[in-house]
């Protein structure tokens, strides 16, 4: 890969030098793009009057319907977004678009974040469901590939995907992006087919221009370490003493033989002394980013080349992300009607990951003695970090994407053929010294890649009849080939800590058929401690579509699209899916209000249609199948012969039968766009209905045959909601200006059907009930505490019981919903929502002379979460000293988080487990309002020109990010939550960051 990178840089440098000589130094003129329906013009950035060769043959903003518009409600200026020192695309888009909800479960640089457009299409039961709910991200027509979740199949815990687990969209340098669009309804997304069933985010990079241009964008900043309250063993003893005083005879923990040793000696300064570990865990961190771009050429040939470097140091646990990027675009027009265009975008991501004990132990499938956690003493914690540094955790990702296009422009007829490539490969090499694992050293090696190749052909024809009837015809065909593959091996008990890489030779025979001495010699090769995993998935998609747009007098608009998509992941009996989409619009302003001076624009539009949903996993296409599976420890769990696994049914994965049809989504959208008061006020409102049909889900079934579940079709989920976008130029004059914009989404989801006509099913600790939302928690209602035995209800001489266990004083008052004097799952209710009912953002821009001030607010309302970290803190009896994941205590165990006083003092020794997490005691309102960004800048362009420095733009700015949060939530941050809505305390803080930046263009 390093040689590929070097060749690319050399090629780009040579081509840049050659094309620079073609530039004539023409002054760039801003071109105006006519916006259908609105009757006014909008300046498009990074284009000139002489780049018509691009405008005609390359759809910079893809035309998805006749009335597609560059409205503020769906488009953002990356010039403003790039001032935010974000690492990933998700961070940049958070709160910027109505209907787009972003989850940021951790402030760790480069970690994975999730996006959902107009709700979730299915219950989020596992990373598989999250993966299948993500929108499609398209860069210059390339549908970007992401890491497939099939690696989770061999993991016992879903904390992190095996491998690099790096956010692939952290590779996007916003300084190279000219426009961002979020496409939400089928009138816009149908052209992308079933890949776009969850919506589309369209990124268009800056295009080459005929005029010579040099850009420089850079910032440097400081991420501020958070203020934390550290605790030690004395504090923990005082916390636990209250329970001993209430529920033990002598009230002294020192008399408890099961009391942990690390807390029992109050004179032990290692645990009960100074708690000063935070200086080694938290830090003030430097962040910076730089991007240099050059473009130029002529009308016949032009180019753009850019280089970028970003470093984001996390404020906790030594986390770091480094990104190195290069992008090259070139357009050549040898003939008036022929255009050749190509783009290559290459990125390298180096990530220093967190040092969580939980993630490390669950990865290596080995839990050492957990009777004593890491001490809060700085000296001892420093020694632990020193032992950690004896090993390494190299986490690297290379991403290369690009296209080659040939466009024919024959007037009314145009034809474009495109070849797209997106390649994402990751490496993770790990070594942990034996001092970290009680004498067991550990080494692992991972390599995996996701690859997408796509060939796309598109032909269009424009026809006008009698100057009032406009037709646009389009035919398209595409073929997509996806490959996902990984190879992972790990081993224990290396020779010593100085030899950190073992050749994992697991072949019992040599090529000539003789015995392999390494395999047979346990001393040279401890084969029973070496494990390998290999997996590969392929998916092919063939698509055809036809599209017709019609307009009459620019007042009435009608569009229809028909698609046929064939997927290799669909079963042979239903390989193809056919999708119809229709849309219409009425320009009320032109029809009825032509002379109205208050209303400048008024459009009513509607769209309806159906789009297929791809199966992400190829095993759904096979029907009943056999497999050779491995267990979580690497040991074969299926019958074997002579140490070789044999084929058997996929009992753990589940039964897959015949007759599985395509899942699909029916969508209806009704909206209006309006402009008032000389277009100083814009309003866009959309009501939508999304009906997800034939979704697959695992139904607990066939246990008598050894199966865990049966994968069946028939689940249906509805999402209904409203998107609202309002923007206004409140004050607009030469000296002072004030513009404001608000976007919000209100969404409600509901489970409409389950397979087999079932009314409800239980999966793990989740209840799915027809007629109820899919994002609710299934919880016991907590009404307080039984302070005495006399308070416990008695029916027919029998006290209230929890799953057969009699309740006693000190136990929770769990509400007996059905009145049967037994507390069990029948008394749980669906309560709260893990997704916000209302989410959005609010921007204010102020301008005074050359100064400008931007204030951005981000909010979530009607969202709840489970404070699992607090539940774990109070459930110390059941989490102490066991060698499992629930007993792992990170160094942050010695940090006080949350309000302890709001929780009753239950009897922690009770066998009903009073501090269990499946009760509303730990359900909290997680609504919040964040002042996300304050940015102030000054335009020095005129001052530079007075000094005869020919600059097109010279702008300096300062920003403060993540300034404060207003929330009733008592945990550390209501955003730091997993996709399931549980706050485990493992999310690293989202930092408050201060930056200084400059943007220049010559």
Buried (B, 14 or more C-beta within 10 A) or exposed (E): EEEEBEEBBEEBBEBBEEBBEBBEEBEBEEBEEEBBBBBEEBEBEBBBBBBBBBBEBBBBBBBBBBBBBBBBBBBBEBBBBBBBBBBBBBBBBBBBBBBBBBBBBBBBBBBBBBBBBBBBBBBBBBBBBBBBBBBBBBBBBBBBBBBBBBBBBBBEBBBBBBBBBBBBBBBBBBBBBBBBBBBBBBBBBBBBBBBBBBBBBBBBBBBBBBBBBBBBBBBBBBBBBBEBEBBBBBBBBEBBEEBBEBBBEEEEBEEEEEBBEBBBEEEBBBBBBEBBBBEBBBBEBEBBBBBBBBBBBBBBBBBBBBBBBBBBBBBBBBBBBBBBBBBBBBBBBEEEBBBBBBBBBBBBBBBBBBBBBBBBBBBBBBBBEBEBBBBBBBBEBEEBBEBBEBBBBBBBBBBBBBBBBBBBBEEEEBBBBBBBBBBBBBBBBBBBBBBBBEEBBBBBBBBBBBBBBBEBBBBBBBEEEEEEEBBBBBBBBBBBBBBBBBBBBBBBBBEEBEEBEBEBBBEBEEEEEEEBEBBEEEEEBBBEBBBBBEBEBEBEBBBBBEBBBBBEEBBBBBBBBBBBBBBBBBBEEBBEBEBBBBBBBBBBBBEEBEEEEEBBBBBBBBBBBBBBBBBBBBBBBBBEBEBBBBBEEBEBBBEEEEEEBEEBBBBBBBBBEEEBBBBBBBBBBBBBBBBBEEBBBBBBBBBBBBBBBBBBBBBEBBEEEEBBBBBBBBBBBBBBBBBBBBBBBEBEEEEEBBBBBBBBBBBBBBBBBBBEEBEEBEBEBBBBBBEBBBBBBBBBBBEEBBEEEEBBEEEEEEEBBBEEEEBBBBBBBBBBEEEEBBBBEEBBBBBBBBBBBBBBBBBBBBBEEEEBBBBBBBBBBBBBBBBBBBBBBBBBBBBBEEEEBEBBBBBBBBBEBBEBEEBBBBBBEBEBBBBBBBBBBBBBBBBBBBBBBBBBBBBBBEEBEEEEEEBBBBBBBBBBBBBEBEBEBBBBBBBBBBBBBBBBBBBBBBBBBBBBBBBBBB
